[in-house]
Amino acid sequence: MSDRKTILIVGVTGMLGHRIAAAMLARRDCVARALIRPGGYQGEKARRLDELRGRGLQTAEGDLLAPPTLPAACRGVDAIVSAVEGGEEVIVGGQANLIEAADKENVPRMIPSDFSVDPYKLDHDEHASLALRKRTHEAFRGKQVKSTSILQGTFMESAVNPILELVDWDRRTITYWGDGEQPCDFISMTDAAKYTAAAALDDGLSGRLLRVTGDVLTMRDLHALLEEFVGRKLEAQLAGSIEDLRRIIDERKRQDPADQYAYSCYEYVWTMVSGKGKLHPLDNDRYPDIRPITMREFLFRDISRRLVGLRSVLRPMTIRESLARNPSLDWETGISNA
Ligand SMILES: NC(=O)c1ccc[n+]([C@@H]2O[C@H](COP(=O)([O-])OP(=O)(O)OC[C@H]3O[C@@H](n4cnc5c(N)ncnc54)[C@H](OP(=O)(O)O)[C@@H]3O)[C@@H](O)[C@H]2O)c1
């Protein structure tokens, strides 16, 4: 009998989830099983799944919103990684269903879909989507299955994408909120996945947080690096103070709290530039064999190599436009997830 641990990954057809599955399979010291939704996949998602299956990924059908489909997928599993994305229904309700099934099947540990700045330093109403993540953690109360929350900062892919409205490649501007001197945490999605795979196999993290990141830069540092990367000047757009940003978010929330697209990326930027979501202390030393890439390496090595990614980064889009055009857009490659 194999003594390799079995890890169930939920969300393998997604941006982060498929990288987590690839990182698990690359380790060769565990069995990777994925929960996939019934009905089959088309396009990029089907391609990702075929590729992962070719490398040994096992699959079980199920849906977080259909609780009876979950226990079979959890059976015999040593840890679960959830990399799902969605609204309250999926993040709170769906993950609570998964926690329930994991508990029933005696799964000792689950990594919920956090992968963010530190949500525990934020007040409840400061970030709507991270507040949902905190609510998910309540579902672990009184359960044998323990959580391991992984906090990693902002994905480098997201930071340089116009969707976050920090970089506008078309107008050649960088938006500053405040003085640009606050250090922020950045990590590539591939490194986020490597740390997640390591944490899924690390029983010492039962009931604990893991804070890891790839690079710590101020907006001024990022600005200088991006100018070097594109070989031209990017004008600093002084949008206002950090308090101004908070006021804009609160005003948009007041106008229409349900319209999260109007404020969710601004909220994310606020957690970065205010320093409120800063990760501290960092646990990178826990896994000395993982050397995450810096923003410089990401730009000059990773992004430059992947021209598809570069094209999408250079394509200017507002949050509204990009989501209206394609609600399941892969932020990194610009390829539809649908
Ligand atoms: N720190 C950062 O800068 C940053 C940036 C982006 C994302 N993130 C975080 O990373 C995590 C993953 O995000 P992502 O962008 O990779 O997600 P994504 O690409 O949108 O993928 C979402 C995944 O969730 C699955 N899913 C959704 N509803 C489900 C359900 N009811 N049952 C089973 N599976 C379901 C989807 O499956 P189907 O294919 O079947 O729909 C898909 O595989 C999220 O927590 C997100 O907030 C962090």
The ligand as a MOL file (V3000), in Angstrom:
LIG
                    3D

  0  0  0     0  0            999 V3000
M  V30 BEGIN CTAB
M  V30 COUNTS 48 52 0 0 0
M  V30 BEGIN ATOM
M  V30 1 N -4.0600 37.5540 -4.1160 0
M  V30 2 C -4.4650 37.8860 -5.3230 0
M  V30 3 O -3.9890 38.8600 -5.9270 0
M  V30 4 C -5.5060 37.0530 -6.0130 0
M  V30 5 C -5.8010 37.2790 -7.3650 0
M  V30 6 C -6.7350 36.4520 -7.9850 0
M  V30 7 C -7.3590 35.4280 -7.2560 0
M  V30 8 N -7.0590 35.2600 -5.9410 0 CHG=1
M  V30 9 C -7.7370 34.2140 -5.1310 0
M  V30 10 O -7.3650 32.9160 -5.5850 0
M  V30 11 C -8.4770 32.0080 -5.4340 0
M  V30 12 C -8.7740 31.3500 -6.7720 0
M  V30 13 O -9.1670 32.3490 -7.6950 0
M  V30 14 P -9.0630 32.1440 -9.2850 0
M  V30 15 O -9.0670 33.5050 -9.8820 0
M  V30 16 O -7.9700 31.1830 -9.5920 0 CHG=-1
M  V30 17 O -10.4690 31.4560 -9.5920 0
M  V30 18 P -11.0980 31.1320 -11.0160 0
M  V30 19 O -10.0690 31.1550 -12.0970 0
M  V30 20 O -12.3130 31.9850 -11.1980 0
M  V30 21 O -11.5690 29.6170 -10.8320 0
M  V30 22 C -12.5960 29.3220 -9.9250 0
M  V30 23 C -12.6570 27.8150 -9.7570 0
M  V30 24 O -13.6880 27.5520 -8.7900 0
M  V30 25 C -14.4750 26.4840 -9.2830 0
M  V30 26 N -15.8330 26.5530 -8.7300 0
M  V30 27 C -16.6460 27.6270 -8.6690 0
M  V30 28 N -17.8380 27.2750 -8.1430 0
M  V30 29 C -17.7530 25.9550 -7.8360 0
M  V30 30 C -18.6520 25.0060 -7.2790 0
M  V30 31 N -19.9090 25.3450 -6.9350 0
M  V30 32 N -18.2490 23.7250 -7.1220 0
M  V30 33 C -16.9850 23.3530 -7.4860 0
M  V30 34 N -16.0820 24.2020 -8.0450 0
M  V30 35 C -16.4720 25.4860 -8.2230 0
M  V30 36 C -14.4950 26.7180 -10.7800 0
M  V30 37 O -14.9120 25.5320 -11.4020 0
M  V30 38 P -15.6580 25.5380 -12.8490 0
M  V30 39 O -14.5550 25.5790 -13.8520 0
M  V30 40 O -16.4200 24.2740 -12.8610 0
M  V30 41 O -16.5190 26.7630 -12.8990 0
M  V30 42 C -13.0350 27.0580 -11.0270 0
M  V30 43 O -12.2530 25.8880 -11.1310 0
M  V30 44 C -9.6460 32.8700 -4.8930 0
M  V30 45 O -9.7100 32.7820 -3.5100 0
M  V30 46 C -9.2440 34.2810 -5.3060 0
M  V30 47 O -9.8130 35.2730 -4.4920 0
M  V30 48 C -6.1420 36.0320 -5.3040 0
M  V30 END ATOM
M  V30 BEGIN BOND
M  V30 1 1 1 2
M  V30 2 2 2 3
M  V30 3 1 2 4
M  V30 4 1 4 5
M  V30 5 2 4 48
M  V30 6 2 5 6
M  V30 7 1 6 7
M  V30 8 2 7 8
M  V30 9 1 8 9
M  V30 10 1 8 48
M  V30 11 1 9 10
M  V30 12 1 9 46
M  V30 13 1 10 11
M  V30 14 1 11 12
M  V30 15 1 11 44
M  V30 16 1 12 13
M  V30 17 1 13 14
M  V30 18 2 14 15
M  V30 19 1 14 16
M  V30 20 1 14 17
M  V30 21 1 17 18
M  V30 22 2 18 19
M  V30 23 1 18 20
M  V30 24 1 18 21
M  V30 25 1 21 22
M  V30 26 1 22 23
M  V30 27 1 23 24
M  V30 28 1 23 42
M  V30 29 1 24 25
M  V30 30 1 25 26
M  V30 31 1 25 36
M  V30 32 1 26 27
M  V30 33 1 26 35
M  V30 34 2 27 28
M  V30 35 1 28 29
M  V30 36 1 29 30
M  V30 37 2 29 35
M  V30 38 1 30 31
M  V30 39 2 30 32
M  V30 40 1 32 33
M  V30 41 2 33 34
M  V30 42 1 34 35
M  V30 43 1 36 37
M  V30 44 1 36 42
M  V30 45 1 37 38
M  V30 46 2 38 39
M  V30 47 1 38 40
M  V30 48 1 38 41
M  V30 49 1 42 43
M  V30 50 1 44 45
M  V30 51 1 44 46
M  V30 52 1 46 47
M  V30 END BOND
M  V30 END CTAB
M  END
